[in-house]
Structures are given as C-alpha cells and as structure tokens.
Amino acid sequence: MRKLFLIFLIPPLLSGCFPVVATGVGAGTLMAADRRTSGAYIDDEAIELKASHRISDEFKDKVHVNVTSYNRSVLLTGEVPSEAVKQRVEQIARSVENVRSISDELAIMESSSLGSRSDDILITTKIKGQFLSSKTVPANVVKVVTERGVVYLMGIVSHKEGDAAAQMASTTNGVQKVVKLFEYTD
C-alpha cells in the first residue's frame, strides 16, 4: 500500500502539479470514509476504467454503456443495439480482473438522448442531496446510478440504511423504479 501511495504522490510533487495532488488527497479522504477496503476501492476504480476502455475500443460509439463497480460487483447500464452485443459487453466486463459479479441492466434499444441523460443526472443529484441531509443514510456509503429514470443503489449498508435509501430514492420526482444492489452488514 505504501508503494502504491508513493507511486501516485511522487510524480505530481516532482512536476509541481498542485491540482493533481489536491485531487489525490480528496480521493484519500473519500476512501477513508468508505466502507470498502482501500484495496476494493482501488480495484473498483481500475475495474471501471478497464471495462469502459475495452468496451469503447471494441464498439466505439455504437453503444452507450456505463460501468459502475462497488466492492468488485459491476453494474452495467445503458443501451446496446442487440442481444449479441449485450452478451459481448457483459463478457468484456466479466473478463476484467477482480470482478466478483455482474448485474447486467443494459437495454436493447437506441442510445438515450442527451436530454434523458441530463434528467438522470438531476435525479441522481436530488437523491444524493437527500442522503446528505439524512440521519439514517450515510451519503458516502451509497452509490447512486440513474439510467432512463431507473435508480440503482449500491453500497455496503445495514438493512435499515438500505430501506431508508430506497424509500428516499423512490419518492424523488422522476424516478420510475428503484433497484437495490446492496451488500448487507446485518
């Protein structure tokens, strides 16, 4: 872990790039407040990057796929043109090292519009805002992904926290459905 820390910290210091150092410190703070181990946190970042790049390299702009990893469990959302492409995207994601499981929520349809994606971002922002003001749901332990009005909740939570998060999400304007992909601590 120490070597990993030095690998990320030393190059920005040598180049004098303060924003990169500041971002690294911010990521460290987020990692410290997360219920995942630091190894799982780093693996999740690597899984998302590798899977996204591999899918993009193979399909370019023919698909709209989001890869979200939490505690090495991968959620695939977005749109693909056919069942064969859907299966291939899942295969690519599954081939990334350290992936424990896949939740394939890809839709076979035309890619969503910019307006639809903007609506989804707004929904996610509203839900995260509710978590910030909540005494029941720690905002830093629930990952929120919204695709076409469907909200996916990921995290390591108690049943009470998960139920509260799902309830808050379900009452948010624009939400069509809530899918809980939690790992429970109790």
C-alpha positions in Angstrom: 0.0 0.0 0.0 2.9 2.3 0.8 4.4 1.8 -2.6 1.1 2.5 -4.3 0.8 5.7 -2.3 4.3 6.8 -3.4 3.6 5.9 -7.0 0.6 8.3 -7.0 2.1 11.0 -4.8 5.7 11.5 -6.0 5.1 12.3 -9.7 2.8 15.2 -9.1 5.1 16.6 -6.5 8.1 16.4 -8.9 6.1 18.2 -11.6 4.7 20.7 -9.2 1.1 19.9 -10.2 -0.9 21.0 -7.2 -4.4 20.2 -8.6 -3.4 16.5 -9.1 -2.0 16.4 -5.5 -5.2 18.0 -4.2 -7.3 15.5 -6.1 -5.3 12.7 -4.7 -5.8 14.0 -1.2 -9.5 14.3 -1.8 -9.7 10.7 -3.1 -7.8 9.6 0.0 -10.4 11.4 2.2 -13.3 9.7 0.3 -11.5 6.4 0.6 -11.1 6.8 4.3 -14.9 7.5 4.8 -15.9 4.5 2.6 -16.9 1.1 4.0 -15.0 -0.7 1.3 -11.4 -1.7 2.0 -8.8 0.5 0.3 -7.9 -2.4 -1.9 -11.6 -2.8 -3.0 -11.8 1.0 -3.6 -8.8 0.9 -5.8 -9.9 -2.3 -7.6 -13.3 -0.6 -8.3 -11.7 2.4 -10.0 -9.5 0.0 -12.1 -12.4 -2.2 -13.0 -14.5 0.8 -14.2 -11.6 2.2 -16.3 -10.5 -1.1 -17.8 -14.0 -2.3 -18.7 -15.1 1.1 -20.1 -12.0 1.3 -22.2 -12.3 -2.2 -23.5 -16.0 -1.7 -24.4 -15.2 1.6 -26.0 -12.3 0.2 -28.0 -14.5 -2.6 -29.4 -17.7 -0.8 -30.0 -16.8 2.9 -30.3 -20.0 5.0 -30.4 -22.3 2.1 -31.4 -23.2 1.6 -27.7 -23.9 3.7 -24.6 -22.6 1.7 -21.7 -21.9 2.8 -18.2 -19.7 0.6 -16.0 -20.1 1.1 -12.2 -18.2 -1.1 -9.7 -18.7 -1.2 -6.0 -16.9 -3.7 -3.9 -15.9 -5.5 -7.0 -19.5 -6.0 -8.1 -20.2 -4.5 -11.5 -23.4 -2.8 -12.7 -23.8 -2.4 -16.5 -26.3 0.2 -17.6 -27.1 1.9 -20.8 -28.2 0.9 -24.3 -26.9 -1.6 -26.9 -28.3 -2.4 -30.3 -28.7 -6.2 -30.0 -28.7 -9.2 -27.6 -25.4 -10.3 -29.1 -23.8 -7.0 -28.3 -25.3 -7.1 -24.8 -23.7 -10.5 -24.2 -20.4 -9.4 -25.6 -20.3 -6.3 -23.3 -21.1 -8.5 -20.3 -18.3 -10.9 -21.4 -15.8 -8.0 -21.7 -16.7 -6.7 -18.2 -16.6 -10.2 -16.7 -13.0 -10.6 -18.1 -11.6 -7.7 -16.1 -9.5 -8.9 -13.2 -11.1 -8.8 -9.7 -14.7 -8.7 -10.9 -16.8 -10.7 -8.5 -20.2 -10.4 -10.1 -22.1 -8.6 -12.8 -25.6 -7.0 -12.8 -26.4 -6.6 -16.4 -29.1 -3.9 -16.7 -28.4 -3.0 -20.4 -31.4 -2.2 -22.5 -31.6 -3.3 -26.2 -32.6 -0.1 -27.8 -31.3 3.1 -29.4 -28.9 5.2 -27.2 -30.6 7.5 -24.8 -30.8 11.2 -25.7 -28.7 13.9 -24.1 -31.9 15.3 -22.5 -32.7 11.9 -20.9 -29.1 11.6 -19.6 -29.4 15.2 -18.1 -32.7 14.2 -16.4 -30.9 11.1 -14.9 -28.1 13.3 -13.6 -30.6 15.6 -12.0 -32.4 12.7 -10.3 -29.1 11.3 -9.0 -28.1 14.7 -7.6 -31.5 15.1 -5.9 -31.2 11.7 -4.3 -27.6 12.3 -3.1 -28.8 15.6 -1.7 -31.4 13.8 0.3 -28.8 11.4 1.7 -26.6 14.4 2.8 -29.5 15.7 4.9 -30.4 12.3 6.2 -29.5 11.0 9.6 -30.3 7.4 8.5 -28.4 7.1 5.3 -24.7 7.9 5.3 -24.2 9.7 2.0 -20.7 8.3 1.4 -21.7 4.7 1.6 -24.4 4.5 -1.1 -23.6 4.9 -4.8 -26.5 6.1 -6.9 -26.7 5.4 -10.6 -29.7 6.5 -12.7 -30.5 5.3 -16.2 -33.7 6.2 -18.0 -35.4 7.1 -14.7 -34.4 3.8 -13.0 -32.3 4.3 -9.9 -29.7 1.7 -8.9 -28.4 1.8 -5.4 -25.1 0.1 -4.5 -23.2 0.0 -1.2 -22.4 -1.8 2.0 -25.3 -1.0 4.3 -27.5 -2.3 7.1 -31.0 -3.3 6.1 -32.3 -0.1 7.9 -29.9 2.1 5.8 -30.8 0.3 2.6 -34.5 0.5 3.1 -34.3 4.2 4.0 -32.1 4.9 0.9 -34.6 3.1 -1.3 -37.5 4.9 0.2 -35.9 8.3 -0.3 -35.0 7.4 -3.9 -38.5 6.1 -4.7 -40.1 9.4 -3.6 -37.8 11.5 -5.7 -39.5 13.2 -8.7 -38.8 11.5 -12.0 -37.9 8.1 -10.5 -39.6 5.2 -12.4 -38.2 2.3 -10.3 -35.5 1.6 -7.6 -33.2 -1.4 -7.8 -31.3 -2.3 -4.7 -27.9 -3.9 -5.3 -26.7 -3.7 -1.7 -24.4 -5.8 0.3 -25.8 -6.0 3.8 -23.8 -5.8 7.1 -26.5 -7.4 9.2 
